[in-house]
Structures are given as C-alpha cells and as structure tokens.
Amino acid sequence: MAVRRPERRIRERWQTDAACRGPEASVFFPPTFPERRDDREVRERQAKMICASCPVRLDCLEHAVNIREQHGIWGGLNENERRPLMESRAG
C-alpha cells in the first residue's frame, strides 16, 4: 500500500472544494476547435466569475504557477495574466 504524502492530500482537498467542478468546467479551457476572439472573451469572463467566488482560488492559482500551467483559467487568471507570476519565480 502506497503512503500518501501530506502535500498530496492538501492538493486534493483544494481541488475537491473548487467552484469550477461540475458542468461549468468546460469554460476554463479553450475548445478543441478554433475559437473566435469574442467567444474566448465571453468564455473567460464566465470562468473568472466562477473563480471570483471560489473558496480555493488562491490555492488554484498557486498550483498553476508552480506547475507552469500554459493553458486555461486557473485562480481567476488566464495564461497571459499568469505569465508574469511564472517569470518572476523563474529567476
């Protein structure tokens, strides 16, 4: 039987409490087909509204920055908005 490390349990806990779980999850990532700019803006705005009320938003953002996530809305920020955070930690 594998022993679970404490940080793994903490990570799972924030993911379990995330407001993005459920049918709305598709708005957090771009579709598999080309997306028009105005459609992307609407989708991202919807995702950010969900993030705004999320009890684990900062944990989510921290996770995305730590793993250098390149896609989607994490912690209320899209990939372009997260880039400066990732760059500031790289140096």
PyMOL Python script that loads the backbone (N, CA, C, O; Angstrom):
from pymol import cmd

cmd.read_pdbstr("""\
ATOM      1  N   MET A   1       0.841  -1.177   0.000  1.00  0.00           N
ATOM      2  CA  MET A   1       0.000   0.000   0.000  1.00  0.00           C
ATOM      3  C   MET A   1       0.887   1.241   0.000  1.00  0.00           C
ATOM      4  O   MET A   1       1.810   1.347   0.808  1.00  0.00           O
ATOM      5  N   ALA A   2       0.612   2.168  -0.894  1.00  0.00           N
ATOM      6  CA  ALA A   2       1.410   3.391  -1.001  1.00  0.00           C
ATOM      7  C   ALA A   2       1.046   4.366   0.113  1.00  0.00           C
ATOM      8  O   ALA A   2      -0.116   4.495   0.499  1.00  0.00           O
ATOM      9  N   VAL A   3       2.057   5.037   0.610  1.00  0.00           N
ATOM     10  CA  VAL A   3       1.850   6.047   1.634  1.00  0.00           C
ATOM     11  C   VAL A   3       1.639   7.385   0.934  1.00  0.00           C
ATOM     12  O   VAL A   3       2.439   7.775   0.084  1.00  0.00           O
ATOM     13  N   ARG A   4       0.581   8.079   1.283  1.00  0.00           N
ATOM     14  CA  ARG A   4       0.285   9.367   0.667  1.00  0.00           C
ATOM     15  C   ARG A   4       1.005  10.457   1.441  1.00  0.00           C
ATOM     16  O   ARG A   4       0.943  10.517   2.669  1.00  0.00           O
ATOM     17  N   ARG A   5       1.685  11.312   0.704  1.00  0.00           N
ATOM     18  CA  ARG A   5       2.377  12.422   1.340  1.00  0.00           C
ATOM     19  C   ARG A   5       1.364  13.491   1.718  1.00  0.00           C
ATOM     20  O   ARG A   5       0.368  13.668   1.015  1.00  0.00           O
ATOM     21  N   PRO A   6       1.596  14.204   2.811  1.00  0.00           N
ATOM     22  CA  PRO A   6       0.642  15.232   3.276  1.00  0.00           C
ATOM     23  C   PRO A   6       0.340  16.289   2.225  1.00  0.00           C
ATOM     24  O   PRO A   6      -0.815  16.691   2.090  1.00  0.00           O
ATOM     25  N   GLU A   7       1.352  16.764   1.464  1.00  0.00           N
ATOM     26  CA  GLU A   7       1.087  17.802   0.462  1.00  0.00           C
ATOM     27  C   GLU A   7       0.150  17.308  -0.634  1.00  0.00           C
ATOM     28  O   GLU A   7      -0.587  18.098  -1.225  1.00  0.00           O
ATOM     29  N   ARG A   8       0.174  16.020  -0.905  1.00  0.00           N
ATOM     30  CA  ARG A   8      -0.744  15.439  -1.897  1.00  0.00           C
ATOM     31  C   ARG A   8      -2.182  15.536  -1.392  1.00  0.00           C
ATOM     32  O   ARG A   8      -3.083  15.878  -2.158  1.00  0.00           O
ATOM     33  N   ARG A   9      -2.404  15.241  -0.120  1.00  0.00           N
ATOM     34  CA  ARG A   9      -3.753  15.337   0.449  1.00  0.00           C
ATOM     35  C   ARG A   9      -4.242  16.781   0.434  1.00  0.00           C
ATOM     36  O   ARG A   9      -5.414  17.037   0.155  1.00  0.00           O
ATOM     37  N   ILE A  10      -3.356  17.724   0.731  1.00  0.00           N
ATOM     38  CA  ILE A  10      -3.748  19.131   0.720  1.00  0.00           C
ATOM     39  C   ILE A  10      -4.153  19.538  -0.686  1.00  0.00           C
ATOM     40  O   ILE A  10      -5.172  20.203  -0.872  1.00  0.00           O
ATOM     41  N   ARG A  11      -3.361  19.143  -1.678  1.00  0.00           N
ATOM     42  CA  ARG A  11      -3.678  19.483  -3.066  1.00  0.00           C
ATOM     43  C   ARG A  11      -5.038  18.904  -3.450  1.00  0.00           C
ATOM     44  O   ARG A  11      -5.844  19.593  -4.076  1.00  0.00           O
ATOM     45  N   GLU A  12      -5.299  17.682  -3.093  1.00  0.00           N
ATOM     46  CA  GLU A  12      -6.581  17.069  -3.413  1.00  0.00           C
ATOM     47  C   GLU A  12      -7.728  17.799  -2.713  1.00  0.00           C
ATOM     48  O   GLU A  12      -8.809  17.943  -3.283  1.00  0.00           O
ATOM     49  N   ARG A  13      -7.500  18.252  -1.500  1.00  0.00           N
ATOM     50  CA  ARG A  13      -8.551  18.938  -0.751  1.00  0.00           C
ATOM     51  C   ARG A  13      -8.960  20.224  -1.464  1.00  0.00           C
ATOM     52  O   ARG A  13     -10.154  20.481  -1.612  1.00  0.00           O
ATOM     53  N   TRP A  14      -8.006  21.036  -1.909  1.00  0.00           N
ATOM     54  CA  TRP A  14      -8.402  22.278  -2.570  1.00  0.00           C
ATOM     55  C   TRP A  14      -9.115  21.975  -3.878  1.00  0.00           C
ATOM     56  O   TRP A  14     -10.059  22.678  -4.238  1.00  0.00           O
ATOM     57  N   GLN A  15      -8.691  20.960  -4.586  1.00  0.00           N
ATOM     58  CA  GLN A  15      -9.357  20.614  -5.837  1.00  0.00           C
ATOM     59  C   GLN A  15     -10.784  20.150  -5.590  1.00  0.00           C
ATOM     60  O   GLN A  15     -11.678  20.433  -6.387  1.00  0.00           O
ATOM     61  N   THR A  16     -10.995  19.449  -4.505  1.00  0.00           N
ATOM     62  CA  THR A  16     -12.343  18.990  -4.157  1.00  0.00           C
ATOM     63  C   THR A  16     -13.263  20.154  -3.842  1.00  0.00           C
ATOM     64  O   THR A  16     -14.456  20.103  -4.143  1.00  0.00           O
ATOM     65  N   ASP A  17     -12.716  21.210  -3.234  1.00  0.00           N
ATOM     66  CA  ASP A  17     -13.513  22.370  -2.846  1.00  0.00           C
ATOM     67  C   ASP A  17     -13.657  23.413  -3.947  1.00  0.00           C
ATOM     68  O   ASP A  17     -14.335  24.421  -3.748  1.00  0.00           O
ATOM     69  N   ALA A  18     -13.045  23.198  -5.088  1.00  0.00           N
ATOM     70  CA  ALA A  18     -13.040  24.191  -6.161  1.00  0.00           C
ATOM     71  C   ALA A  18     -14.437  24.432  -6.743  1.00  0.00           C
ATOM     72  O   ALA A  18     -15.207  23.497  -6.962  1.00  0.00           O
ATOM     73  N   ALA A  19     -14.736  25.691  -6.983  1.00  0.00           N
ATOM     74  CA  ALA A  19     -16.036  26.083  -7.550  1.00  0.00           C
ATOM     75  C   ALA A  19     -16.177  25.671  -9.013  1.00  0.00           C
ATOM     76  O   ALA A  19     -17.288  25.633  -9.542  1.00  0.00           O
ATOM     77  N   CYS A  20     -15.063  25.364  -9.665  1.00  0.00           N
ATOM     78  CA  CYS A  20     -15.105  25.023 -11.096  1.00  0.00           C
ATOM     79  C   CYS A  20     -15.501  23.577 -11.354  1.00  0.00           C
ATOM     80  O   CYS A  20     -15.689  23.186 -12.506  1.00  0.00           O
ATOM     81  N   ARG A  21     -15.629  22.784 -10.309  1.00  0.00           N
ATOM     82  CA  ARG A  21     -16.013  21.385 -10.506  1.00  0.00           C
ATOM     83  C   ARG A  21     -17.454  21.313 -11.010  1.00  0.00           C
ATOM     84  O   ARG A  21     -18.323  22.051 -10.546  1.00  0.00           O
ATOM     85  N   GLY A  22     -17.687  20.442 -11.935  1.00  0.00           N
ATOM     86  CA  GLY A  22     -19.046  20.253 -12.420  1.00  0.00           C
ATOM     87  C   GLY A  22     -19.218  20.632 -13.880  1.00  0.00           C
ATOM     88  O   GLY A  22     -18.239  20.759 -14.615  1.00  0.00           O
ATOM     89  N   PRO A  23     -20.455  20.812 -14.295  1.00  0.00           N
ATOM     90  CA  PRO A  23     -20.748  21.025 -15.707  1.00  0.00           C
ATOM     91  C   PRO A  23     -20.158  22.306 -16.295  1.00  0.00           C
ATOM     92  O   PRO A  23     -19.994  22.394 -17.511  1.00  0.00           O
ATOM     93  N   GLU A  24     -19.837  23.298 -15.467  1.00  0.00           N
ATOM     94  CA  GLU A  24     -19.289  24.552 -15.976  1.00  0.00           C
ATOM     95  C   GLU A  24     -17.800  24.451 -16.280  1.00  0.00           C
ATOM     96  O   GLU A  24     -17.218  25.406 -16.794  1.00  0.00           O
ATOM     97  N   ALA A  25     -17.182  23.341 -15.981  1.00  0.00           N
ATOM     98  CA  ALA A  25     -15.734  23.194 -16.121  1.00  0.00           C
ATOM     99  C   ALA A  25     -15.239  23.478 -17.539  1.00  0.00           C
ATOM    100  O   ALA A  25     -14.085  23.872 -17.706  1.00  0.00           O
ATOM    101  N   SER A  26     -16.048  23.296 -18.536  1.00  0.00           N
ATOM    102  CA  SER A  26     -15.605  23.493 -19.920  1.00  0.00           C
ATOM    103  C   SER A  26     -15.238  24.943 -20.223  1.00  0.00           C
ATOM    104  O   SER A  26     -14.485  25.184 -21.166  1.00  0.00           O
ATOM    105  N   VAL A  27     -15.733  25.907 -19.472  1.00  0.00           N
ATOM    106  CA  VAL A  27     -15.415  27.309 -19.757  1.00  0.00           C
ATOM    107  C   VAL A  27     -13.988  27.674 -19.327  1.00  0.00           C
ATOM    108  O   VAL A  27     -13.510  28.756 -19.667  1.00  0.00           O
ATOM    109  N   PHE A  28     -13.314  26.814 -18.603  1.00  0.00           N
ATOM    110  CA  PHE A  28     -11.980  27.124 -18.106  1.00  0.00           C
ATOM    111  C   PHE A  28     -10.867  26.825 -19.106  1.00  0.00           C
ATOM    112  O   PHE A  28      -9.727  27.248 -18.910  1.00  0.00           O
ATOM    113  N   PHE A  29     -11.187  26.105 -20.167  1.00  0.00           N
ATOM    114  CA  PHE A  29     -10.193  25.750 -21.176  1.00  0.00           C
ATOM    115  C   PHE A  29     -10.747  25.999 -22.567  1.00  0.00           C
ATOM    116  O   PHE A  29     -11.951  25.874 -22.791  1.00  0.00           O
ATOM    117  N   PRO A  30      -9.871  26.352 -23.506  1.00  0.00           N
ATOM    118  CA  PRO A  30     -10.345  26.589 -24.874  1.00  0.00           C
ATOM    119  C   PRO A  30     -10.872  25.299 -25.501  1.00  0.00           C
ATOM    120  O   PRO A  30     -10.455  24.202 -25.129  1.00  0.00           O
ATOM    121  N   PRO A  31     -11.779  25.442 -26.443  1.00  0.00           N
ATOM    122  CA  PRO A  31     -12.304  24.251 -27.129  1.00  0.00           C
ATOM    123  C   PRO A  31     -11.228  23.640 -28.033  1.00  0.00           C
ATOM    124  O   PRO A  31     -10.174  24.239 -28.247  1.00  0.00           O
ATOM    125  N   THR A  32     -11.500  22.470 -28.548  1.00  0.00           N
ATOM    126  CA  THR A  32     -10.542  21.780 -29.423  1.00  0.00           C
ATOM    127  C   THR A  32     -10.577  22.306 -30.851  1.00  0.00           C
ATOM    128  O   THR A  32      -9.768  21.892 -31.681  1.00  0.00           O
ATOM    129  N   PHE A  33     -11.495  23.206 -31.147  1.00  0.00           N
ATOM    130  CA  PHE A  33     -11.601  23.812 -32.473  1.00  0.00           C
ATOM    131  C   PHE A  33     -11.251  25.300 -32.356  1.00  0.00           C
ATOM    132  O   PHE A  33     -11.270  25.847 -31.253  1.00  0.00           O
ATOM    133  N   PRO A  34     -10.935  25.961 -33.470  1.00  0.00           N
ATOM    134  CA  PRO A  34     -10.583  27.385 -33.408  1.00  0.00           C
ATOM    135  C   PRO A  34     -11.698  28.210 -32.751  1.00  0.00           C
ATOM    136  O   PRO A  34     -12.885  28.008 -33.010  1.00  0.00           O
ATOM    137  N   GLU A  35     -11.282  29.130 -31.905  1.00  0.00           N
ATOM    138  CA  GLU A  35     -12.220  29.939 -31.138  1.00  0.00           C
ATOM    139  C   GLU A  35     -12.068  31.402 -31.552  1.00  0.00           C
ATOM    140  O   GLU A  35     -10.957  31.932 -31.583  1.00  0.00           O
ATOM    141  N   ARG A  36     -13.178  32.045 -31.865  1.00  0.00           N
ATOM    142  CA  ARG A  36     -13.145  33.475 -32.194  1.00  0.00           C
ATOM    143  C   ARG A  36     -12.790  34.271 -30.945  1.00  0.00           C
ATOM    144  O   ARG A  36     -13.075  33.849 -29.825  1.00  0.00           O
ATOM    145  N   ARG A  37     -12.172  35.414 -31.148  1.00  0.00           N
ATOM    146  CA  ARG A  37     -11.732  36.251 -30.029  1.00  0.00           C
ATOM    147  C   ARG A  37     -12.890  36.628 -29.108  1.00  0.00           C
ATOM    148  O   ARG A  37     -12.768  36.522 -27.888  1.00  0.00           O
ATOM    149  N   ASP A  38     -14.010  37.066 -29.678  1.00  0.00           N
ATOM    150  CA  ASP A  38     -15.136  37.471 -28.825  1.00  0.00           C
ATOM    151  C   ASP A  38     -15.716  36.284 -28.069  1.00  0.00           C
ATOM    152  O   ASP A  38     -16.181  36.444 -26.940  1.00  0.00           O
ATOM    153  N   ASP A  39     -15.698  35.091 -28.671  1.00  0.00           N
ATOM    154  CA  ASP A  39     -16.158  33.888 -27.969  1.00  0.00           C
ATOM    155  C   ASP A  39     -15.213  33.548 -26.809  1.00  0.00           C
ATOM    156  O   ASP A  39     -15.660  33.162 -25.729  1.00  0.00           O
ATOM    157  N   ARG A  40     -13.910  33.693 -27.042  1.00  0.00           N
ATOM    158  CA  ARG A  40     -12.929  33.439 -25.985  1.00  0.00           C
ATOM    159  C   ARG A  40     -13.122  34.413 -24.823  1.00  0.00           C
ATOM    160  O   ARG A  40     -13.060  34.022 -23.657  1.00  0.00           O
ATOM    161  N   GLU A  41     -13.355  35.676 -25.152  1.00  0.00           N
ATOM    162  CA  GLU A  41     -13.549  36.681 -24.103  1.00  0.00           C
ATOM    163  C   GLU A  41     -14.783  36.377 -23.253  1.00  0.00           C
ATOM    164  O   GLU A  41     -14.750  36.536 -22.033  1.00  0.00           O
ATOM    165  N   VAL A  42     -15.859  35.944 -23.887  1.00  0.00           N
ATOM    166  CA  VAL A  42     -17.081  35.582 -23.152  1.00  0.00           C
ATOM    167  C   VAL A  42     -16.810  34.370 -22.268  1.00  0.00           C
ATOM    168  O   VAL A  42     -17.187  34.357 -21.096  1.00  0.00           O
ATOM    169  N   ARG A  43     -16.155  33.349 -22.827  1.00  0.00           N
ATOM    170  CA  ARG A  43     -15.853  32.129 -22.074  1.00  0.00           C
ATOM    171  C   ARG A  43     -14.967  32.448 -20.872  1.00  0.00           C
ATOM    172  O   ARG A  43     -15.226  31.982 -19.762  1.00  0.00           O
ATOM    173  N   GLU A  44     -13.927  33.239 -21.096  1.00  0.00           N
ATOM    174  CA  GLU A  44     -13.021  33.580 -19.999  1.00  0.00           C
ATOM    175  C   GLU A  44     -13.723  34.417 -18.935  1.00  0.00           C
ATOM    176  O   GLU A  44     -13.476  34.238 -17.742  1.00  0.00           O
ATOM    177  N   ARG A  45     -14.579  35.310 -19.349  1.00  0.00           N
ATOM    178  CA  ARG A  45     -15.330  36.124 -18.381  1.00  0.00           C
ATOM    179  C   ARG A  45     -16.212  35.243 -17.507  1.00  0.00           C
ATOM    180  O   ARG A  45     -16.309  35.461 -16.299  1.00  0.00           O
ATOM    181  N   GLN A  46     -16.858  34.247 -18.116  1.00  0.00           N
ATOM    182  CA  GLN A  46     -17.685  33.301 -17.351  1.00  0.00           C
ATOM    183  C   GLN A  46     -16.835  32.530 -16.342  1.00  0.00           C
ATOM    184  O   GLN A  46     -17.226  32.365 -15.186  1.00  0.00           O
ATOM    185  N   ALA A  47     -15.680  32.065 -16.786  1.00  0.00           N
ATOM    186  CA  ALA A  47     -14.794  31.308 -15.892  1.00  0.00           C
ATOM    187  C   ALA A  47     -14.321  32.185 -14.732  1.00  0.00           C
ATOM    188  O   ALA A  47     -14.302  31.743 -13.584  1.00  0.00           O
ATOM    189  N   LYS A  48     -13.946  33.403 -15.028  1.00  0.00           N
ATOM    190  CA  LYS A  48     -13.446  34.307 -13.988  1.00  0.00           C
ATOM    191  C   LYS A  48     -14.535  34.667 -12.982  1.00  0.00           C
ATOM    192  O   LYS A  48     -14.242  34.901 -11.810  1.00  0.00           O
ATOM    193  N   MET A  49     -15.778  34.714 -13.428  1.00  0.00           N
ATOM    194  CA  MET A  49     -16.883  34.966 -12.493  1.00  0.00           C
ATOM    195  C   MET A  49     -17.007  33.802 -11.505  1.00  0.00           C
ATOM    196  O   MET A  49     -17.260  34.022 -10.320  1.00  0.00           O
ATOM    197  N   ILE A  50     -16.833  32.588 -11.978  1.00  0.00           N
ATOM    198  CA  ILE A  50     -16.867  31.419 -11.098  1.00  0.00           C
ATOM    199  C   ILE A  50     -15.684  31.482 -10.132  1.00  0.00           C
ATOM    200  O   ILE A  50     -15.840  31.223  -8.939  1.00  0.00           O
ATOM    201  N   CYS A  51     -14.516  31.823 -10.643  1.00  0.00           N
ATOM    202  CA  CYS A  51     -13.318  31.925  -9.792  1.00  0.00           C
ATOM    203  C   CYS A  51     -13.483  32.980  -8.697  1.00  0.00           C
ATOM    204  O   CYS A  51     -13.003  32.800  -7.578  1.00  0.00           O
ATOM    205  N   ALA A  52     -14.154  34.065  -9.020  1.00  0.00           N
ATOM    206  CA  ALA A  52     -14.272  35.178  -8.071  1.00  0.00           C
ATOM    207  C   ALA A  52     -14.904  34.757  -6.753  1.00  0.00           C
ATOM    208  O   ALA A  52     -14.592  35.324  -5.706  1.00  0.00           O
ATOM    209  N   SER A  53     -15.780  33.777  -6.795  1.00  0.00           N
ATOM    210  CA  SER A  53     -16.447  33.330  -5.568  1.00  0.00           C
ATOM    211  C   SER A  53     -15.885  32.013  -5.029  1.00  0.00           C
ATOM    212  O   SER A  53     -16.437  31.434  -4.093  1.00  0.00           O
ATOM    213  N   CYS A  54     -14.797  31.551  -5.616  1.00  0.00           N
ATOM    214  CA  CYS A  54     -14.233  30.248  -5.238  1.00  0.00           C
ATOM    215  C   CYS A  54     -13.444  30.345  -3.931  1.00  0.00           C
ATOM    216  O   CYS A  54     -12.594  31.224  -3.786  1.00  0.00           O
ATOM    217  N   PRO A  55     -13.720  29.449  -2.983  1.00  0.00           N
ATOM    218  CA  PRO A  55     -13.010  29.485  -1.702  1.00  0.00           C
ATOM    219  C   PRO A  55     -11.546  29.057  -1.789  1.00  0.00           C
ATOM    220  O   PRO A  55     -10.785  29.291  -0.850  1.00  0.00           O
ATOM    221  N   VAL A  56     -11.140  28.440  -2.887  1.00  0.00           N
ATOM    222  CA  VAL A  56      -9.761  27.971  -3.015  1.00  0.00           C
ATOM    223  C   VAL A  56      -9.054  28.612  -4.217  1.00  0.00           C
ATOM    224  O   VAL A  56      -8.119  28.038  -4.774  1.00  0.00           O
ATOM    225  N   ARG A  57      -9.502  29.783  -4.600  1.00  0.00           N
ATOM    226  CA  ARG A  57      -8.950  30.474  -5.774  1.00  0.00           C
ATOM    227  C   ARG A  57      -7.436  30.657  -5.666  1.00  0.00           C
ATOM    228  O   ARG A  57      -6.715  30.390  -6.627  1.00  0.00           O
ATOM    229  N   LEU A  58      -6.957  31.099  -4.536  1.00  0.00           N
ATOM    230  CA  LEU A  58      -5.522  31.346  -4.392  1.00  0.00           C
ATOM    231  C   LEU A  58      -4.712  30.051  -4.410  1.00  0.00           C
ATOM    232  O   LEU A  58      -3.601  30.029  -4.939  1.00  0.00           O
ATOM    233  N   ASP A  59      -5.250  28.981  -3.845  1.00  0.00           N
ATOM    234  CA  ASP A  59      -4.579  27.674  -3.914  1.00  0.00           C
ATOM    235  C   ASP A  59      -4.474  27.213  -5.365  1.00  0.00           C
ATOM    236  O   ASP A  59      -3.450  26.673  -5.784  1.00  0.00           O
ATOM    237  N   CYS A  60      -5.525  27.429  -6.112  1.00  0.00           N
ATOM    238  CA  CYS A  60      -5.566  27.057  -7.525  1.00  0.00           C
ATOM    239  C   CYS A  60      -4.526  27.843  -8.314  1.00  0.00           C
ATOM    240  O   CYS A  60      -3.772  27.274  -9.104  1.00  0.00           O
ATOM    241  N   LEU A  61      -4.492  29.150  -8.095  1.00  0.00           N
ATOM    242  CA  LEU A  61      -3.520  29.998  -8.786  1.00  0.00           C
ATOM    243  C   LEU A  61      -2.096  29.583  -8.429  1.00  0.00           C
ATOM    244  O   LEU A  61      -1.239  29.487  -9.307  1.00  0.00           O
ATOM    245  N   GLU A  62      -1.846  29.341  -7.174  1.00  0.00           N
ATOM    246  CA  GLU A  62      -0.526  28.912  -6.721  1.00  0.00           C
ATOM    247  C   GLU A  62      -0.118  27.611  -7.417  1.00  0.00           C
ATOM    248  O   GLU A  62       1.022  27.468  -7.860  1.00  0.00           O
ATOM    249  N   HIS A  63      -1.037  26.685  -7.508  1.00  0.00           N
ATOM    250  CA  HIS A  63      -0.766  25.409  -8.173  1.00  0.00           C
ATOM    251  C   HIS A  63      -0.412  25.646  -9.646  1.00  0.00           C
ATOM    252  O   HIS A  63       0.567  25.088 -10.142  1.00  0.00           O
ATOM    253  N   ALA A  64      -1.193  26.460 -10.342  1.00  0.00           N
ATOM    254  CA  ALA A  64      -0.955  26.717 -11.762  1.00  0.00           C
ATOM    255  C   ALA A  64       0.401  27.374 -11.990  1.00  0.00           C
ATOM    256  O   ALA A  64       1.104  27.035 -12.942  1.00  0.00           O
ATOM    257  N   VAL A  65       0.766  28.305 -11.130  1.00  0.00           N
ATOM    258  CA  VAL A  65       2.063  28.968 -11.261  1.00  0.00           C
ATOM    259  C   VAL A  65       3.187  27.978 -10.963  1.00  0.00           C
ATOM    260  O   VAL A  65       4.193  27.955 -11.673  1.00  0.00           O
ATOM    261  N   ASN A  66       3.030  27.172  -9.936  1.00  0.00           N
ATOM    262  CA  ASN A  66       4.061  26.198  -9.562  1.00  0.00           C
ATOM    263  C   ASN A  66       4.325  25.170 -10.655  1.00  0.00           C
ATOM    264  O   ASN A  66       5.473  24.790 -10.887  1.00  0.00           O
ATOM    265  N   ILE A  67       3.273  24.721 -11.325  1.00  0.00           N
ATOM    266  CA  ILE A  67       3.465  23.712 -12.372  1.00  0.00           C
ATOM    267  C   ILE A  67       3.640  24.348 -13.755  1.00  0.00           C
ATOM    268  O   ILE A  67       3.774  23.650 -14.761  1.00  0.00           O
ATOM    269  N   ARG A  68       3.636  25.691 -13.786  1.00  0.00           N
ATOM    270  CA  ARG A  68       3.808  26.449 -15.019  1.00  0.00           C
ATOM    271  C   ARG A  68       2.751  26.073 -16.065  1.00  0.00           C
ATOM    272  O   ARG A  68       3.064  25.843 -17.233  1.00  0.00           O
ATOM    273  N   GLU A  69       1.503  26.019 -15.615  1.00  0.00           N
ATOM    274  CA  GLU A  69       0.373  25.668 -16.480  1.00  0.00           C
ATOM    275  C   GLU A  69       0.269  26.685 -17.620  1.00  0.00           C
ATOM    276  O   GLU A  69       0.226  27.893 -17.385  1.00  0.00           O
ATOM    277  N   GLN A  70       0.230  26.182 -18.848  1.00  0.00           N
ATOM    278  CA  GLN A  70       0.230  27.042 -20.033  1.00  0.00           C
ATOM    279  C   GLN A  70      -1.152  27.301 -20.624  1.00  0.00           C
ATOM    280  O   GLN A  70      -1.286  28.112 -21.540  1.00  0.00           O
ATOM    281  N   HIS A  71      -2.174  26.631 -20.119  1.00  0.00           N
ATOM    282  CA  HIS A  71      -3.497  26.741 -20.740  1.00  0.00           C
ATOM    283  C   HIS A  71      -4.583  26.925 -19.691  1.00  0.00           C
ATOM    284  O   HIS A  71      -4.485  26.423 -18.572  1.00  0.00           O
ATOM    285  N   GLY A  72      -5.614  27.652 -20.080  1.00  0.00           N
ATOM    286  CA  GLY A  72      -6.816  27.741 -19.270  1.00  0.00           C
ATOM    287  C   GLY A  72      -6.807  28.815 -18.203  1.00  0.00           C
ATOM    288  O   GLY A  72      -5.817  29.515 -17.989  1.00  0.00           O
ATOM    289  N   ILE A  73      -7.954  28.919 -17.538  1.00  0.00           N
ATOM    290  CA  ILE A  73      -8.149  29.852 -16.441  1.00  0.00           C
ATOM    291  C   ILE A  73      -7.878  29.090 -15.151  1.00  0.00           C
ATOM    292  O   ILE A  73      -8.493  28.056 -14.891  1.00  0.00           O
ATOM    293  N   TRP A  74      -6.968  29.599 -14.358  1.00  0.00           N
ATOM    294  CA  TRP A  74      -6.607  28.997 -13.067  1.00  0.00           C
ATOM    295  C   TRP A  74      -6.546  30.120 -12.052  1.00  0.00           C
ATOM    296  O   TRP A  74      -5.832  31.100 -12.264  1.00  0.00           O
ATOM    297  N   GLY A  75      -7.267  30.005 -10.971  1.00  0.00           N
ATOM    298  CA  GLY A  75      -7.233  31.023  -9.934  1.00  0.00           C
ATOM    299  C   GLY A  75      -7.676  32.392 -10.414  1.00  0.00           C
ATOM    300  O   GLY A  75      -7.269  33.411  -9.856  1.00  0.00           O
ATOM    301  N   GLY A  76      -8.498  32.421 -11.433  1.00  0.00           N
ATOM    302  CA  GLY A  76      -9.021  33.680 -11.941  1.00  0.00           C
ATOM    303  C   GLY A  76      -8.151  34.373 -12.972  1.00  0.00           C
ATOM    304  O   GLY A  76      -8.468  35.483 -13.398  1.00  0.00           O
ATOM    305  N   LEU A  77      -7.063  33.742 -13.383  1.00  0.00           N
ATOM    306  CA  LEU A  77      -6.171  34.348 -14.377  1.00  0.00           C
ATOM    307  C   LEU A  77      -5.994  33.429 -15.574  1.00  0.00           C
ATOM    308  O   LEU A  77      -5.934  32.208 -15.431  1.00  0.00           O
ATOM    309  N   ASN A  78      -5.912  34.031 -16.762  1.00  0.00           N
ATOM    310  CA  ASN A  78      -5.627  33.228 -17.948  1.00  0.00           C
ATOM    311  C   ASN A  78      -4.117  33.079 -18.106  1.00  0.00           C
ATOM    312  O   ASN A  78      -3.350  33.609 -17.301  1.00  0.00           O
ATOM    313  N   GLU A  79      -3.693  32.364 -19.135  1.00  0.00           N
ATOM    314  CA  GLU A  79      -2.272  32.079 -19.306  1.00  0.00           C
ATOM    315  C   GLU A  79      -1.428  33.352 -19.469  1.00  0.00           C
ATOM    316  O   GLU A  79      -0.311  33.419 -18.956  1.00  0.00           O
ATOM    317  N   ASN A  80      -1.947  34.348 -20.168  1.00  0.00           N
ATOM    318  CA  ASN A  80      -1.196  35.597 -20.335  1.00  0.00           C
ATOM    319  C   ASN A  80      -1.083  36.370 -19.020  1.00  0.00           C
ATOM    320  O   ASN A  80      -0.063  37.007 -18.759  1.00  0.00           O
ATOM    321  N   GLU A  81      -2.105  36.315 -18.210  1.00  0.00           N
ATOM    322  CA  GLU A  81      -2.099  37.003 -16.923  1.00  0.00           C
ATOM    323  C   GLU A  81      -1.203  36.295 -15.899  1.00  0.00           C
ATOM    324  O   GLU A  81      -0.665  36.936 -14.996  1.00  0.00           O
ATOM    325  N   ARG A  82      -1.046  34.988 -16.038  1.00  0.00           N
ATOM    326  CA  ARG A  82      -0.177  34.220 -15.130  1.00  0.00           C
ATOM    327  C   ARG A  82       1.290  34.314 -15.498  1.00  0.00           C
ATOM    328  O   ARG A  82       2.154  34.126 -14.641  1.00  0.00           O
ATOM    329  N   ARG A  83       1.585  34.598 -16.747  1.00  0.00           N
ATOM    330  CA  ARG A  83       2.969  34.578 -17.241  1.00  0.00           C
ATOM    331  C   ARG A  83       3.914  35.433 -16.389  1.00  0.00           C
ATOM    332  O   ARG A  83       4.989  34.947 -16.037  1.00  0.00           O
ATOM    333  N   PRO A  84       3.569  36.690 -16.036  1.00  0.00           N
ATOM    334  CA  PRO A  84       4.491  37.471 -15.196  1.00  0.00           C
ATOM    335  C   PRO A  84       4.766  36.821 -13.841  1.00  0.00           C
ATOM    336  O   PRO A  84       5.876  36.936 -13.321  1.00  0.00           O
ATOM    337  N   LEU A  85       3.783  36.146 -13.265  1.00  0.00           N
ATOM    338  CA  LEU A  85       3.998  35.450 -11.995  1.00  0.00           C
ATOM    339  C   LEU A  85       4.994  34.317 -12.157  1.00  0.00           C
ATOM    340  O   LEU A  85       5.869  34.117 -11.314  1.00  0.00           O
ATOM    341  N   MET A  86       4.852  33.573 -13.256  1.00  0.00           N
ATOM    342  CA  MET A  86       5.763  32.455 -13.504  1.00  0.00           C
ATOM    343  C   MET A  86       7.171  32.961 -13.790  1.00  0.00           C
ATOM    344  O   MET A  86       8.150  32.373 -13.330  1.00  0.00           O
ATOM    345  N   GLU A  87       7.276  34.048 -14.546  1.00  0.00           N
ATOM    346  CA  GLU A  87       8.595  34.600 -14.871  1.00  0.00           C
ATOM    347  C   GLU A  87       9.289  35.143 -13.629  1.00  0.00           C
ATOM    348  O   GLU A  87      10.505  35.010 -13.488  1.00  0.00           O
ATOM    349  N   SER A  88       8.518  35.756 -12.726  1.00  0.00           N
ATOM    350  CA  SER A  88       9.144  36.310 -11.532  1.00  0.00           C
ATOM    351  C   SER A  88       9.688  35.211 -10.612  1.00  0.00           C
ATOM    352  O   SER A  88      10.606  35.456  -9.830  1.00  0.00           O
ATOM    353  N   ARG A  89       9.137  34.030 -10.703  1.00  0.00           N
ATOM    354  CA  ARG A  89       9.623  32.913  -9.886  1.00  0.00           C
ATOM    355  C   ARG A  89      10.740  32.146 -10.566  1.00  0.00           C
ATOM    356  O   ARG A  89      11.472  31.406  -9.910  1.00  0.00           O
ATOM    357  N   ALA A  90      10.878  32.313 -11.865  1.00  0.00           N
ATOM    358  CA  ALA A  90      11.899  31.580 -12.609  1.00  0.00           C
ATOM    359  C   ALA A  90      13.297  32.109 -12.315  1.00  0.00           C
ATOM    360  O   ALA A  90      14.265  31.350 -12.376  1.00  0.00           O
ATOM    361  N   GLY A  91      13.421  33.379 -11.999  1.00  0.00           N
ATOM    362  CA  GLY A  91      14.754  33.972 -11.816  1.00  0.00           C
ATOM    363  C   GLY A  91      15.094  34.039 -10.425  1.00  0.00           C
ATOM    364  O   GLY A  91      16.177  34.508 -10.076  1.00  0.00           O
TER     365      GLY A  91
END
""", "prot")
cmd.dss("prot")
cmd.show_as("cartoon", "prot")
cmd.util.cbc("prot")
cmd.orient("prot")
